[in-house]
Each structure stands twice: as C-alpha cells, then as structure tokens.
Amino acid sequence: MSKNKLNKLIDTSRDERNHLWTSFLLLLGGSLTVLFQNGLNIKGYIATIGLFLSILLFFLYLKKSIQIDKFIDKLED
C-alpha cells in the first residue's frame, strides 16, 4: 500500500475516532443528566439505554484507535 493511501486512511480513521469520542461524551453527559434529574420513570429507562449506548461508542473508539496504530505501524515499515 502506498504511503499516500496510508496517510489518507490514518486521517480518515482519526476523524472517525474523534467523532466517536464526541458522540460518546455527549451521549454520556445527556444520559447522566436525564437519569439524575428525573429518577426512575420512563425517562430513567431511556437514560439507562443511553448509558449502554455510550459504552458501545467507547468500545468503538478503542477499536478505531487500535486500527490507527496498525496503519501507523504499516506506514513505518
């Protein structure tokens, strides 16, 4: 794979990782706010679902970071 293509893949993956991180923080903050503000009614269940989705986004962020590290290792070779 050419260096230009690897650089483009790294840039794209880094942007996707940043979007995942931003989404994670917004969803986590919103879910915690709704959870603590309204107690355990229907909005509390929705907030709990938001917390689980934020955990999923965090794991996707970590996966993307590992992918970027692999691209960087290929670029250095």
Secondary structure, 3 states (H helix, E strand, C coil): CCHHHHHHHHHHHHHHHHHHHHHHHHHHHHHHHHHHHHCCCHHHHHHHHHHHHHHHHHHHHHHHHHHHHHHHHHHHC
